[in-house]
Amino acid sequence: MNRAVETGVLTLQSFHAAFPLLHDWFPLSRLNDVQAVRTVDSLRKRVPVILVAALSFALPIGML
């Protein structure tokens, strides 16, 4: 595969993975409600969830 295409695919996949992993942590105007997430889920609950989700994205990307 062409190196530029491979780099582009990896960049797009990384962005695609980053949005769902970070949307509970940073306010994105009307797209999410960080304060509501904090009232429902504690930090102890959110950290393992984010790690498992990150692992599900990191393994396939790491195989490239």
C-alpha positions in Angstrom: 0.0 0.0 0.0 1.2 3.5 -0.7 2.7 5.1 2.4 0.7 8.3 2.0 -2.5 6.4 1.8 -1.6 4.3 4.8 -0.7 7.5 6.8 -4.0 9.1 5.8 -6.1 6.0 6.8 -4.3 5.8 10.1 -4.9 9.5 10.8 -8.6 9.3 10.0 -9.0 6.1 12.1 -7.2 7.8 15.0 -9.6 10.8 14.8 -12.5 8.5 14.5 -11.4 6.7 17.6 -10.6 9.8 19.6 -14.0 11.4 19.4 -16.0 8.7 21.2 -13.2 8.3 23.8 -13.1 12.0 24.7 -16.6 13.2 24.4 -17.4 12.5 28.0 -14.4 14.5 29.2 -14.4 17.8 27.2 -17.4 20.1 26.5 -18.3 20.3 22.9 -21.0 23.0 22.9 -24.4 21.4 22.2 -22.9 18.0 21.2 -22.5 16.7 24.8 -23.2 17.6 28.5 -20.1 16.9 30.5 -21.7 18.0 33.8 -24.5 15.5 33.4 -22.1 12.7 32.8 -20.2 13.7 35.9 -23.3 13.6 38.0 -24.3 10.2 36.7 -21.0 8.4 36.6 -18.1 8.8 39.0 -14.5 9.1 38.0 -13.9 5.5 39.2 -16.5 4.3 36.8 -15.5 6.4 33.8 -11.7 5.5 33.8 -12.1 1.7 33.3 -14.8 2.3 30.7 -12.5 4.6 28.7 -9.6 2.2 29.0 -11.6 -0.7 27.6 -12.9 1.4 24.8 -9.4 2.7 24.0 -8.1 -0.8 23.9 -10.8 -1.8 21.4 -9.5 0.9 19.1 -5.8 0.6 19.8 -5.4 -3.1 19.0 -6.6 -2.9 15.4 -4.8 0.4 14.8 -1.6 -1.1 16.3 -1.8 -4.0 13.9 -1.3 -1.7 10.9 
